[in-house]
């Protein structure tokens, strides 16, 4: 399944509306196709959860980020939900577990090509179902 989320403008509520609406549809579709009651979503990097916290109110998520202060903030701010936040360098340490959907927005572009390929191999070898990621046209 290939979905074009368009140009990624950041994690503000304004710029994420279209992305969020599409993600709702994708999660519902994966749930229906796989016969799941809940979809296990890995959000990598999870960032500050500026818009994702609204999307996830009724969903499960594991968020991974390399920045310790973001992970600490998210654990404190969203501890009442069934979400997990893990501080990890996925280039060096991979991911933990298998997910129905891995969502990785704006992470691969700043990596060295060899590191991006290593991360994509980690995703592929994890046994997870779907990968949603941003793309970057060559002319940008």
Contact map, one row per residue, 1 for C-alpha under 8 A:
11100000000000000000000000000000000000000000000000000000000000000000000000000000000000000000000000000000000000000000000000000000000000000000
11110000000000000000000000000000000000000000000000000000000000000000000000000000000000000000000000000000000000000000000000000000000000000000
11111000000000000000000000000000000000000000000000000000000000000000000000000000000000000000000000000000000000000000000000000000000100000000
01111100000000000000000000000000000000000000000000000000000000000000000000000000000000000000000000000000000000000000000000000000000001000000
00111111000000000110010000000000000000000000000000000000000000000000000000000000000000000000000000000000000000000000000000000000000001000000
00011111000000000000000000000000000000000000000000000000000000000000000000000000000000000000000000000000000000000000000000000000000000000000
00001111100000000000000000000000000000000000000000000000000000000000000000000000000000000000000000000000000000000000000000000000000000000000
00001111110000100000000000000000000000000000000000000000000000000000000000000000000000000000000000000000010000000000000000000000000001000000
00000011111000110000000000000000000000000000000000000000000000000000000000000000000000000000000000000000000000000000000000000000000000000000
00000001111100110000000000000000000000000000000000000000000000000000000000000000000000000000000000000000000000000000000000000000000000000000
00000000111110110000000000000000000000000000000011100000000000000000000000000000000000000000000000000000000000000000000000000000000000000000
00000000011111110000000000000000000000000000000001100000000000000000000000000000000000000000000000000000000000000000000000000000000000000000
00000000001111111000000000000000000000000000000001100000000000000000000000000000000000000000000000000000000000000000000000000000000000000000
00000000000111111000000000000000000000000000000000000000000000000000000000000000000000000000000000000000000000000000000000000000000000000000
00000001111111111110000000000000000000000000000000000000000000000000000000000000000000000000000000000000000000000000000000000000000000000000
00000000111111111111000000000000000000000000000000100000000000000000000000000000000000000000000000000000000000000000000000000000000000000000
00000000000011111111100000000000000000000000000000000000000000000000000000000000000000000000000000000000000000000000000000000000000000000000
00001000000000111111110000000000000000000000000000000000000000000000000000000000000000000000000000000000000000000000000000000000000000000000
00001000000000111111111000000000000000000000000000000000000000000000000000000000000000000000000000000000000000000000000000000000000000000000
00000000000000011111111100000000000000000000000000010010000000000000000000000000000000000000000000000000000000000000000000000000000000000000
00000000000000001111111110000000000000000000000000000000000000000000000000000000000000000000000000000000000000000000000000000000000000000000
00001000000000000111111111000000000000000000000000000000000000000000000000000000000000000000000000000000000000000000000000000000000000000000
00000000000000000011111111100000000000000000000000000000000000000000000000000000000000000000000000000000000000000000000000000000000000000000
00000000000000000001111111110000000000000000000000000010000000000000000000000000000000000000000000000000000000000000000000000000000000000000
00000000000000000000111111111000000000000000000000000000000000000000000000000000000000000000000000000000000000000000000000000000000000000000
00000000000000000000011111111100000000000000000000000000000000000000000000000000000000000000000000000000000000000000000000000000000000000000
00000000000000000000001111111110000000100000000000000000000000000000000000000000000000000000000000000000000000000000000000000000000000000000
00000000000000000000000111111111000000000000000000000000000000000000000000000000000000000000000000000000000000000000000000000000000000000000
00000000000000000000000011111111100000000000000000000000000000000000000000000000000000000000000000000000000000000000000000000000000000000000
00000000000000000000000001111111110100100000000000000000000000000000000000000000000000000000000000010000000000000000000000000000000000000000
00000000000000000000000000111111111111100000000000000000000000000000000000000000000000000000000000000000000000000000000000000000000000000000
00000000000000000000000000011111111100000000000000000000000000000000000000000000000000000000000000000000000000000000000000000000000000000000
00000000000000000000000000001111111100000000000000000000000000000000000000000000000000000000000000000000000000000000000000000000000000000000
00000000000000000000000000000111111100000000000000000000000000000000000000000000000000000000000000000000000000000000000000000000000000000000
00000000000000000000000000000011111110000000000000000000000000000000000000000000000000000000000000000000000000000000000000000000000000000000
00000000000000000000000000000111111111100000000000000000000000000000000000000000000000000000000000000000000000000000000000000000000000000000
00000000000000000000000000000010001111100000000000000000000000000000000000000000000000000000000000000000000000000000000000000000000000000000
00000000000000000000000000000010000111110000000000000000001100000000000000000000000000000000000000000000000000000000000000000000000000000000
00000000000000000000000000100110000111111000000000000000001100000000000000000000000000000000000000111000000000000000000000000000000000000000
00000000000000000000000000000000000001111100000000000000000111000000000000000000000000000000000000111000000000000000000000000000000000000000
00000000000000000000000000000000000000111110000000000000000111000000000000000000000000000000000000111110000000000000000000000000000000000000
00000000000000000000000000000000000000011111000000000000000011110000000000000000000000000000000000101110000000000000000000000000000000000000
00000000000000000000000000000000000000001111110000000000000011110000000000000000000000000000000000000111000000000000000000000000000000000000
00000000000000000000000000000000000000000111110000000000000000111000000000000000000000000000000000000111101000000000000000000000000000000000
00000000000000000000000000000000000000000011111000000000000000111100000000000000000000000000000000000001101000000000000000000000000000000000
00000000000000000000000000000000000000000011111110000000000000111000000000000000000000000000000000000000000000000000000000000000000000000000
00000000000000000000000000000000000000000000111110000000000000001000011000000000000000000000000000000000000000000000000000000000000000000000
00000000000000000000000000000000000000000000011111000000000000000000010011000000000000000000000000000000000000000000000000000000000000000000
00000000001000000000000000000000000000000000011111111000000000000000000001000000000000000000000000000000000000000000000000000000000000000000
00000000001110000000000000000000000000000000000111111000000000000000000000000000000000000000000000000000000000000000000000000000000000000000
00000000001110010000000000000000000000000000000011111110000000000000000000000000000000000000000000000000000000000000000000000000000000000000
00000000000000000001000000000000000000000000000011111111000000000000000000000000000000000000000000000000000000000000000000000000000000000000
00000000000000000000000000000000000000000000000011111111100000000000000000000000000000000000000000000000000000000000000000000000000000000000
00000000000000000000000000000000000000000000000000111111100000000000000000000000000000000000000000000000000000000000000000000000000000000000
00000000000000000001000100000000000000000000000000111111111000000000000000000000000000000000000000000000000000000000000000000000000000000000
00000000000000000000000000000000000000000000000000011111111110000000000000000000000000000000000000000000000000000000000000000000000000000000
00000000000000000000000000000000000000000000000000001111111000000000000000000000100000000000000000000000000000000000000000000000000000000000
00000000000000000000000000000000000000000000000000000011111100000000000000000000000000000000000000000000000000000000000000000000000000000000
00000000000000000000000000000000000001100000000000000011111110000000000000000000000000000000000000000000000000000000000000000000000000000000
00000000000000000000000000000000000001111000000000000001011111000000000000000000011000000000000000000000000000000000000000000000000000000000
00000000000000000000000000000000000000011110000000000001001111100000000000000000011100000000000000000000000000000000000000000000000000000000
00000000000000000000000000000000000000011110000000000000000111110000000000000000001111000000000000000000000000000000000000000000000000000000
00000000000000000000000000000000000000000111110000000000000011111000000000000000001111000000000000000000000000000000000000000000000000000000
00000000000000000000000000000000000000000111110000000000000001111100001000000000000011110000000000000000000000000000000000000000000000000000
00000000000000000000000000000000000000000001111000000000000000111111011000000000000011111000000000000000000000000000000000000000000000000000
00000000000000000000000000000000000000000000100000000000000000011111000000000000000000111100000000000000000000000000000000000000000000000000
00000000000000000000000000000000000000000000000000000000000000001111111000000000000000100000000000000000000000000000000000000000000000000000
00000000000000000000000000000000000000000000000000000000000000001111111100000000000000100000000000000000000000000000000000000000000000000000
00000000000000000000000000000000000000000000000000000000000000000011111110000000000000000000000000000000000000000000000000000000000000000000
00000000000000000000000000000000000000000000001100000000000000001011111111000000000000000000000000000000000000000000000000000000000000000000
00000000000000000000000000000000000000000000001000000000000000011011111111100000000011100000000000000000000000000000000000000000000000000000
00000000000000000000000000000000000000000000000000000000000000000001111111110000000000000000000000000000000000000000000000000000000000000000
00000000000000000000000000000000000000000000000100000000000000000000111111111000000000000000000000000000000000000000000000000000000000000000
00000000000000000000000000000000000000000000000110000000000000000000011111111110000010000000000000000000000000000000000000000000000000000000
00000000000000000000000000000000000000000000000000000000000000000000001111111110000110000000000000000000000000000000000000000000000000000000
00000000000000000000000000000000000000000000000000000000000000000000000111111110000000000000000000000000000000000000000000000000000000000000
00000000000000000000000000000000000000000000000000000000000000000000000011111110000000000000000000000000000000000000000000000000000000000000
00000000000000000000000000000000000000000000000000000000000000000000000001111111101000000000000000000000000000000000000000000000000000000000
00000000000000000000000000000000000000000000000000000000000000000000000001111111111000000000000000000000000000000000000000000000000000000000
00000000000000000000000000000000000000000000000000000000000000000000000000000111110000000000000000000000000000000000000000000000000000000000
00000000000000000000000000000000000000000000000000000000100000000000000000000111111000000000000000000000000000000000000000000000000000000000
00000000000000000000000000000000000000000000000000000000000110000000000000000011111100000000000000000000000000000000000000000000000000000000
00000000000000000000000000000000000000000000000000000000000111100000000000000110111110000000000000000000000000000000000000000000000000000000
00000000000000000000000000000000000000000000000000000000000011100000000000100000011111000000000000000000000000000000000000000000000000000000
00000000000000000000000000000000000000000000000000000000000001111000001001100000001111100000000000000000000000000000000000000000000000000000
00000000000000000000000000000000000000000000000000000000000001111000001000000000000111110000000000000000000000000000000000000000000000000000
00000000000000000000000000000000000000000000000000000000000000011111001000000000000011111000000000000000000000000000000000000000000000000000
00000000000000000000000000000000000000000000000000000000000000011100000000000000000001111100100000000000000000000000000000000000000000000000
00000000000000000000000000000000000000000000000000000000000000001100000000000000000000111111110000000000000000000000000000000000000000000000
00000000000000000000000000000000000000000000000000000000000000000100000000000000000000011111111000000000000000000000001000000000000000000000
00000000000000000000000000000000000000000000000000000000000000000000000000000000000000001111110000000000000000000011011000000000000000000000
00000000000000000000000000000000000000000000000000000000000000000000000000000000000000001111110000000000000000000000000000000000000000000000
00000000000000000000000000000000000000000000000000000000000000000000000000000000000000011111111000000000000000000000000000000000000000000000
00000000000000000000000000000000000000000000000000000000000000000000000000000000000000001111111100000000000000000000001001000000000000000000
00000000000000000000000000000000000000000000000000000000000000000000000000000000000000000100111110000000000000000000000001100100000000000000
00000000000000000000000000000000000000000000000000000000000000000000000000000000000000000000011111000000000000000000000000000000000000000000
00000000000000000000000000000000000000000000000000000000000000000000000000000000000000000000001111100000000000000000000000000100000000000000
00000000000000000000000000000000000000000000000000000000000000000000000000000000000000000000000111110000000000000000000000000111000000000000
00000000000000000000000000000000000000111100000000000000000000000000000000000000000000000000000011111100000000000000000000000011100000000000
00000000000000000000000000000100000000111000000000000000000000000000000000000000000000000000000001111100000000000000000000000001110000000000
00000000000000000000000000000000000000111100000000000000000000000000000000000000000000000000000000111110000000000000000000000001111100000000
00000000000000000000000000000000000000001111000000000000000000000000000000000000000000000000000000111111000000000000000000100001111100000000
00000000000000000000000000000000000000001111000000000000000000000000000000000000000000000000000000001111100000000000000000000000001110000000
00000000000000000000000000000000000000000011100000000000000000000000000000000000000000000000000000000111111100000000000000000000001111000000
00000000000000000000000000000000000000000001100000000000000000000000000000000000000000000000000000000011111100000000000000000000000111000000
00000001000000000000000000000000000000000000000000000000000000000000000000000000000000000000000000000001111110000000000000000000000011000000
00000000000000000000000000000000000000000001100000000000000000000000000000000000000000000000000000000001111111100000000000000000000000000000
00000000000000000000000000000000000000000000000000000000000000000000000000000000000000000000000000000001111111100001000000000000000000000000
00000000000000000000000000000000000000000000000000000000000000000000000000000000000000000000000000000000011111100001000000000000000000010000
00000000000000000000000000000000000000000000000000000000000000000000000000000000000000000000000000000000001111110000000000000000000000000000
00000000000000000000000000000000000000000000000000000000000000000000000000000000000000000000000000000000001111111111000000000000000000000000
00000000000000000000000000000000000000000000000000000000000000000000000000000000000000000000000000000000000001111111000000000000000000000000
00000000000000000000000000000000000000000000000000000000000000000000000000000000000000000000000000000000000000111111100000000000000000000000
00000000000000000000000000000000000000000000000000000000000000000000000000000000000000000000000000000000000000111111110000000000000000000000
00000000000000000000000000000000000000000000000000000000000000000000000000000000000000000010000000000000000000111111111000000000000000000000
00000000000000000000000000000000000000000000000000000000000000000000000000000000000000000010000000000000000110111111111100000000000000000000
00000000000000000000000000000000000000000000000000000000000000000000000000000000000000000000000000000000000000001111111110000000000000000000
00000000000000000000000000000000000000000000000000000000000000000000000000000000000000000010000000000000000000000111111111000000000000000000
00000000000000000000000000000000000000000000000000000000000000000000000000000000000000000110010000000000000000000011111111100000000000000000
00000000000000000000000000000000000000000000000000000000000000000000000000000000000000000000000000000000000000000001111111110000000000000000
00000000000000000000000000000000000000000000000000000000000000000000000000000000000000000000000000000000000000000000111111111000000000000000
00000000000000000000000000000000000000000000000000000000000000000000000000000000000000000000011000000000000000000000011111111100000000000000
00000000000000000000000000000000000000000000000000000000000000000000000000000000000000000000001000000100000000000000001111111111001000000000
00000000000000000000000000000000000000000000000000000000000000000000000000000000000000000000000000000000000000000000000111111111000000000000
00000000000000000000000000000000000000000000000000000000000000000000000000000000000000000000000000000000000000000000000011111111000000000000
00000000000000000000000000000000000000000000000000000000000000000000000000000000000000000000001011000000000000000000000001111111000000000000
00000000000000000000000000000000000000000000000000000000000000000000000000000000000000000000000001100000000000000000000000111111100000000000
00000000000000000000000000000000000000000000000000000000000000000000000000000000000000000000000001111100000000000000000000111111111000000000
00000000000000000000000000000000000000000000000000000000000000000000000000000000000000000000000000111100000000000000000000000011111000000000
00000000000000000000000000000000000000000000000000000000000000000000000000000000000000000000000000011100000000000000000000000001111100000000
00000000000000000000000000000000000000000000000000000000000000000000000000000000000000000000000000001111000000000000000000100001111110000000
00100000000000000000000000000000000000000000000000000000000000000000000000000000000000000000000000001111100000000000000000000000011111000000
00000000000000000000000000000000000000000000000000000000000000000000000000000000000000000000000000000011110000000000000000000000001111100000
00011001000000000000000000000000000000000000000000000000000000000000000000000000000000000000000000000001110000000000000000000000000111110000
00000000000000000000000000000000000000000000000000000000000000000000000000000000000000000000000000000000000000000000000000000000000011111000
00000000000000000000000000000000000000000000000000000000000000000000000000000000000000000000000000000000000010000000000000000000000001111101
00000000000000000000000000000000000000000000000000000000000000000000000000000000000000000000000000000000000000000000000000000000000000111111
00000000000000000000000000000000000000000000000000000000000000000000000000000000000000000000000000000000000000000000000000000000000000011111
00000000000000000000000000000000000000000000000000000000000000000000000000000000000000000000000000000000000000000000000000000000000000001111
00000000000000000000000000000000000000000000000000000000000000000000000000000000000000000000000000000000000000000000000000000000000000011111
